[in-house]
Amino acid sequence: MTACSGGANQRRQAKDDFEYLNTPALEAWNVPQGAQPQFYPNYDIPQGNYAGGLGKSVDIRPPQQVLELI
């Protein structure tokens, strides 16, 4: 049974690559002269200094999953 199962660390990490970590930083949006930008509050992202994991440090398990029972 143990040969088929992975360790707890494997269940915490995504299996594909972490290429998104190499994405270039966003640039400011330049509105062409004379254009009227329209913004919709439905998609506003609140300003803030958010700290969180990146890449392999992100735990992808759903909150309901209990590792001791697996």
N, CA, C and O atoms as CSV, one atom per row, in Angstrom:
chain,resi,resn,atom,element,x,y,z
A,1,MET,N,N,0.806,-1.184,0.000
A,1,MET,CA,C,0.000,0.000,0.000
A,1,MET,C,C,0.858,1.261,0.000
A,1,MET,O,O,0.504,2.246,-0.647
A,2,THR,N,N,1.957,1.242,0.702
A,2,THR,CA,C,2.753,2.459,0.789
A,2,THR,C,C,3.470,2.769,-0.514
A,2,THR,O,O,3.838,3.921,-0.744
A,3,ALA,N,N,3.679,1.791,-1.365
A,3,ALA,CA,C,4.368,2.033,-2.631
A,3,ALA,C,C,3.518,2.857,-3.579
A,3,ALA,O,O,4.064,3.549,-4.439
A,4,CYS,N,N,2.212,2.807,-3.453
A,4,CYS,CA,C,1.317,3.528,-4.356
A,4,CYS,C,C,1.016,4.940,-3.882
A,4,CYS,O,O,0.580,5.776,-4.673
A,5,SER,N,N,1.235,5.209,-2.638
A,5,SER,CA,C,0.859,6.521,-2.121
A,5,SER,C,C,2.084,7.407,-2.002
A,5,SER,O,O,3.197,6.942,-1.754
A,6,GLY,N,N,1.846,8.694,-2.186
A,6,GLY,CA,C,2.916,9.660,-2.031
A,6,GLY,C,C,2.920,10.207,-0.617
A,6,GLY,O,O,2.053,9.881,0.194
A,7,GLY,N,N,3.886,11.023,-0.338
A,7,GLY,CA,C,3.977,11.624,0.981
A,7,GLY,C,C,3.006,12.781,1.138
A,7,GLY,O,O,2.365,13.209,0.178
A,8,ALA,N,N,2.907,13.278,2.358
A,8,ALA,CA,C,2.008,14.397,2.644
A,8,ALA,C,C,2.421,15.644,1.871
A,8,ALA,O,O,1.564,16.438,1.484
A,9,ASN,N,N,3.721,15.829,1.640
A,9,ASN,CA,C,4.175,17.002,0.889
A,9,ASN,C,C,3.659,16.991,-0.539
A,9,ASN,O,O,3.368,18.054,-1.088
A,10,GLN,N,N,3.538,15.823,-1.158
A,10,GLN,CA,C,3.029,15.750,-2.527
A,10,GLN,C,C,1.569,16.167,-2.597
A,10,GLN,O,O,1.144,16.739,-3.601
A,11,ARG,N,N,0.801,15.898,-1.568
A,11,ARG,CA,C,-0.610,16.277,-1.577
A,11,ARG,C,C,-0.795,17.761,-1.328
A,11,ARG,O,O,-1.878,18.295,-1.567
A,12,ARG,N,N,0.226,18.424,-0.861
A,12,ARG,CA,C,0.123,19.852,-0.585
A,12,ARG,C,C,0.495,20.707,-1.791
A,12,ARG,O,O,0.150,21.889,-1.824
A,13,GLN,N,N,1.193,20.147,-2.791
A,13,GLN,CA,C,1.721,20.937,-3.897
A,13,GLN,C,C,1.036,20.595,-5.208
A,13,GLN,O,O,0.589,19.468,-5.422
A,14,ALA,N,N,0.962,21.595,-6.085
A,14,ALA,CA,C,0.467,21.379,-7.442
A,14,ALA,C,C,1.477,20.533,-8.206
A,14,ALA,O,O,2.667,20.547,-7.889
A,15,LYS,N,N,1.011,19.798,-9.211
A,15,LYS,CA,C,1.901,18.886,-9.936
A,15,LYS,C,C,2.563,19.523,-11.154
A,15,LYS,O,O,3.632,19.078,-11.571
A,16,ASP,N,N,1.956,20.545,-11.725
A,16,ASP,CA,C,2.527,21.140,-12.931
A,16,ASP,C,C,3.640,22.115,-12.578
A,16,ASP,O,O,4.101,22.177,-11.438
A,17,ASP,N,N,4.059,22.877,-13.585
A,17,ASP,CA,C,5.177,23.784,-13.362
A,17,ASP,C,C,4.729,25.059,-12.649
A,17,ASP,O,O,3.537,25.303,-12.460
A,18,PHE,N,N,5.687,25.839,-12.273
A,18,PHE,CA,C,5.435,27.113,-11.618
A,18,PHE,C,C,5.924,28.244,-12.520
A,18,PHE,O,O,6.535,29.204,-12.051
A,19,GLU,N,N,5.651,28.120,-13.807
A,19,GLU,CA,C,6.103,29.099,-14.796
A,19,GLU,C,C,5.502,30.485,-14.530
A,19,GLU,O,O,6.080,31.495,-14.933
A,20,TYR,N,N,4.352,30.540,-13.859
A,20,TYR,CA,C,3.728,31.831,-13.582
A,20,TYR,C,C,4.631,32.721,-12.726
A,20,TYR,O,O,4.458,33.940,-12.709
A,21,LEU,N,N,5.581,32.130,-12.026
A,21,LEU,CA,C,6.495,32.929,-11.217
A,21,LEU,C,C,7.429,33.770,-12.079
A,21,LEU,O,O,8.016,34.734,-11.587
A,22,ASN,N,N,7.576,33.423,-13.361
A,22,ASN,CA,C,8.445,34.163,-14.282
A,22,ASN,C,C,7.682,35.214,-15.084
A,22,ASN,O,O,8.249,35.808,-16.001
A,23,THR,N,N,6.425,35.456,-14.766
A,23,THR,CA,C,5.611,36.434,-15.479
A,23,THR,C,C,6.145,37.836,-15.203
A,23,THR,O,O,6.426,38.168,-14.051
A,24,PRO,N,N,6.291,38.673,-16.248
A,24,PRO,CA,C,6.780,40.035,-16.006
A,24,PRO,C,C,5.763,40.843,-15.193
A,24,PRO,O,O,4.563,40.567,-15.225
A,25,ALA,N,N,6.260,41.832,-14.476
A,25,ALA,CA,C,5.393,42.681,-13.651
A,25,ALA,C,C,4.426,43.474,-14.527
A,25,ALA,O,O,4.722,43.770,-15.684
A,26,LEU,N,N,3.270,43.812,-13.964
A,26,LEU,CA,C,2.279,44.597,-14.697
A,26,LEU,C,C,2.757,46.028,-14.867
A,26,LEU,O,O,3.509,46.552,-14.045
A,27,GLU,N,N,2.309,46.650,-15.950
A,27,GLU,CA,C,2.646,48.047,-16.211
A,27,GLU,C,C,1.391,48.889,-16.066
A,27,GLU,O,O,0.275,48.372,-16.100
A,28,ALA,N,N,1.584,50.181,-15.904
A,28,ALA,CA,C,0.448,51.093,-15.793
A,28,ALA,C,C,-0.322,51.121,-17.111
A,28,ALA,O,O,0.269,51.038,-18.188
A,29,TRP,N,N,-1.631,51.238,-17.014
A,29,TRP,CA,C,-2.498,51.282,-18.183
A,29,TRP,C,C,-2.452,52.694,-18.756
A,29,TRP,O,O,-2.742,53.657,-18.046
A,30,ASN,N,N,-2.090,52.829,-20.034
A,30,ASN,CA,C,-2.061,54.127,-20.702
A,30,ASN,C,C,-3.305,54.274,-21.553
A,30,ASN,O,O,-3.513,53.524,-22.507
A,31,VAL,N,N,-4.139,55.257,-21.197
A,31,VAL,CA,C,-5.376,55.509,-21.938
A,31,VAL,C,C,-5.054,56.458,-23.084
A,31,VAL,O,O,-4.468,57.517,-22.857
A,32,PRO,N,N,-5.427,56.099,-24.319
A,32,PRO,CA,C,-5.171,56.993,-25.454
A,32,PRO,C,C,-5.861,58.344,-25.261
A,32,PRO,O,O,-6.911,58.435,-24.625
A,33,GLN,N,N,-5.260,59.374,-25.815
A,33,GLN,CA,C,-5.809,60.718,-25.684
A,33,GLN,C,C,-7.202,60.773,-26.300
A,33,GLN,O,O,-7.412,60.292,-27.414
A,34,GLY,N,N,-8.150,61.357,-25.579
A,34,GLY,CA,C,-9.519,61.483,-26.061
A,34,GLY,C,C,-10.411,60.298,-25.718
A,34,GLY,O,O,-11.623,60.369,-25.918
A,35,ALA,N,N,-9.850,59.226,-25.213
A,35,ALA,CA,C,-10.651,58.046,-24.856
A,35,ALA,C,C,-11.229,58.221,-23.453
A,35,ALA,O,O,-10.614,58.847,-22.589
A,36,GLN,N,N,-12.400,57.668,-23.243
A,36,GLN,CA,C,-13.050,57.711,-21.936
A,36,GLN,C,C,-13.027,56.310,-21.318
A,36,GLN,O,O,-13.806,55.451,-21.731
A,37,PRO,N,N,-12.166,56.064,-20.356
A,37,PRO,CA,C,-12.139,54.728,-19.745
A,37,PRO,C,C,-13.391,54.487,-18.904
A,37,PRO,O,O,-13.904,55.397,-18.252
A,38,GLN,N,N,-13.866,53.259,-18.934
A,38,GLN,CA,C,-15.014,52.873,-18.117
A,38,GLN,C,C,-14.558,51.757,-17.181
A,38,GLN,O,O,-13.981,50.760,-17.615
A,39,PHE,N,N,-14.822,51.940,-15.918
A,39,PHE,CA,C,-14.432,50.956,-14.919
A,39,PHE,C,C,-15.673,50.426,-14.230
A,39,PHE,O,O,-16.600,51.180,-13.934
A,40,TYR,N,N,-15.688,49.160,-13.983
A,40,TYR,CA,C,-16.824,48.515,-13.342
A,40,TYR,C,C,-16.410,48.068,-11.942
A,40,TYR,O,O,-15.420,47.351,-11.794
A,41,PRO,N,N,-17.148,48.478,-10.918
A,41,PRO,CA,C,-16.761,48.141,-9.541
A,41,PRO,C,C,-16.848,46.644,-9.230
A,41,PRO,O,O,-16.293,46.194,-8.228
A,42,ASN,N,N,-17.532,45.873,-10.066
A,42,ASN,CA,C,-17.650,44.423,-9.832
A,42,ASN,C,C,-16.276,43.757,-9.807
A,42,ASN,O,O,-16.087,42.741,-9.137
A,43,TYR,N,N,-15.322,44.324,-10.533
A,43,TYR,CA,C,-14.020,43.681,-10.693
A,43,TYR,C,C,-12.900,44.410,-9.959
A,43,TYR,O,O,-11.724,44.136,-10.201
A,44,ASP,N,N,-13.248,45.333,-9.067
A,44,ASP,CA,C,-12.224,46.055,-8.308
A,44,ASP,C,C,-11.458,45.099,-7.403
A,44,ASP,O,O,-12.042,44.243,-6.739
A,45,ILE,N,N,-10.164,45.261,-7.391
A,45,ILE,CA,C,-9.311,44.510,-6.470
A,45,ILE,C,C,-8.901,45.482,-5.375
A,45,ILE,O,O,-8.289,46.509,-5.665
A,46,PRO,N,N,-9.224,45.180,-4.129
A,46,PRO,CA,C,-8.895,46.113,-3.050
A,46,PRO,C,C,-7.392,46.341,-2.943
A,46,PRO,O,O,-6.587,45.430,-3.136
A,47,GLN,N,N,-7.040,47.583,-2.630
A,47,GLN,CA,C,-5.633,47.910,-2.419
A,47,GLN,C,C,-5.189,47.318,-1.091
A,47,GLN,O,O,-5.963,47.271,-0.134
A,48,GLY,N,N,-3.971,46.877,-1.037
A,48,GLY,CA,C,-3.466,46.330,0.215
A,48,GLY,C,C,-2.126,45.665,0.014
A,48,GLY,O,O,-1.699,45.408,-1.112
A,49,ASN,N,N,-1.485,45.399,1.098
A,49,ASN,CA,C,-0.210,44.705,1.077
A,49,ASN,C,C,-0.480,43.264,1.502
A,49,ASN,O,O,-0.503,42.954,2.693
A,50,TYR,N,N,-0.681,42.399,0.531
A,50,TYR,CA,C,-1.057,41.019,0.803
A,50,TYR,C,C,0.179,40.134,0.800
A,50,TYR,O,O,0.979,40.160,-0.135
A,51,ALA,N,N,0.316,39.369,1.837
A,51,ALA,CA,C,1.432,38.434,1.934
A,51,ALA,C,C,0.880,37.022,1.805
A,51,ALA,O,O,-0.152,36.695,2.392
A,52,GLY,N,N,1.551,36.214,1.059
A,52,GLY,CA,C,1.115,34.832,0.905
A,52,GLY,C,C,2.194,34.018,0.236
A,52,GLY,O,O,3.219,34.549,-0.193
A,53,GLY,N,N,1.959,32.743,0.152
A,53,GLY,CA,C,2.934,31.852,-0.439
A,53,GLY,C,C,2.956,31.937,-1.954
A,53,GLY,O,O,1.973,32.334,-2.580
A,54,LEU,N,N,4.077,31.566,-2.532
A,54,LEU,CA,C,4.242,31.487,-3.979
A,54,LEU,C,C,4.850,30.139,-4.328
A,54,LEU,O,O,5.621,29.573,-3.553
A,55,GLY,N,N,4.497,29.636,-5.493
A,55,GLY,CA,C,5.106,28.407,-5.986
A,55,GLY,C,C,4.836,27.216,-5.099
A,55,GLY,O,O,3.688,26.927,-4.763
A,56,LYS,N,N,5.898,26.524,-4.718
A,56,LYS,CA,C,5.757,25.292,-3.939
A,56,LYS,C,C,5.299,25.532,-2.504
A,56,LYS,O,O,4.907,24.589,-1.818
A,57,SER,N,N,5.342,26.777,-2.043
A,57,SER,CA,C,4.923,27.043,-0.664
A,57,SER,C,C,3.409,27.207,-0.533
A,57,SER,O,O,2.908,27.400,0.574
A,58,VAL,N,N,2.666,27.134,-1.656
A,58,VAL,CA,C,1.206,27.240,-1.615
A,58,VAL,C,C,0.615,25.859,-1.355
A,58,VAL,O,O,0.879,24.910,-2.094
A,59,ASP,N,N,-0.177,25.759,-0.312
A,59,ASP,CA,C,-0.846,24.506,0.044
A,59,ASP,C,C,-2.167,24.443,-0.722
A,59,ASP,O,O,-3.047,25.275,-0.502
A,60,ILE,N,N,-2.316,23.459,-1.623
A,60,ILE,CA,C,-3.488,23.408,-2.502
A,60,ILE,C,C,-4.581,22.479,-1.995
A,60,ILE,O,O,-5.581,22.284,-2.685
A,61,ARG,N,N,-4.419,21.903,-0.814
A,61,ARG,CA,C,-5.440,20.988,-0.305
A,61,ARG,C,C,-6.727,21.741,0.000
A,61,ARG,O,O,-6.677,22.882,0.459
A,62,PRO,N,N,-7.870,21.126,-0.245
A,62,PRO,CA,C,-9.124,21.754,0.171
A,62,PRO,C,C,-9.218,21.747,1.694
A,62,PRO,O,O,-8.625,20.881,2.337
A,63,PRO,N,N,-9.942,22.684,2.281
A,63,PRO,CA,C,-10.003,22.752,3.740
A,63,PRO,C,C,-10.637,21.526,4.391
A,63,PRO,O,O,-10.373,21.265,5.564
A,64,GLN,N,N,-11.468,20.761,3.670
A,64,GLN,CA,C,-12.139,19.610,4.258
A,64,GLN,C,C,-11.224,18.402,4.391
A,64,GLN,O,O,-11.498,17.509,5.193
A,65,GLN,N,N,-10.146,18.357,3.623
A,65,GLN,CA,C,-9.304,17.169,3.593
A,65,GLN,C,C,-8.470,17.061,4.870
A,65,GLN,O,O,-7.782,18.008,5.252
A,66,VAL,N,N,-8.537,15.922,5.514
A,66,VAL,CA,C,-7.754,15.673,6.717
A,66,VAL,C,C,-6.677,14.654,6.354
A,66,VAL,O,O,-6.991,13.522,5.986
A,67,LEU,N,N,-5.424,15.047,6.457
A,67,LEU,CA,C,-4.333,14.187,6.012
A,67,LEU,C,C,-4.213,12.905,6.831
A,67,LEU,O,O,-3.810,11.876,6.288
A,68,GLU,N,N,-4.544,12.936,8.102
A,68,GLU,CA,C,-4.379,11.752,8.937
A,68,GLU,C,C,-5.267,10.602,8.475
A,68,GLU,O,O,-4.945,9.442,8.729
A,69,LEU,N,N,-6.378,10.900,7.801
A,69,LEU,CA,C,-7.299,9.855,7.368
A,69,LEU,C,C,-6.953,9.277,6.008
A,69,LEU,O,O,-7.529,8.266,5.606
A,70,ILE,N,N,-6.030,9.893,5.298
A,70,ILE,CA,C,-5.708,9.426,3.941
A,70,ILE,C,C,-4.669,8.336,4.007
A,70,ILE,O,O,-4.261,7.808,2.973
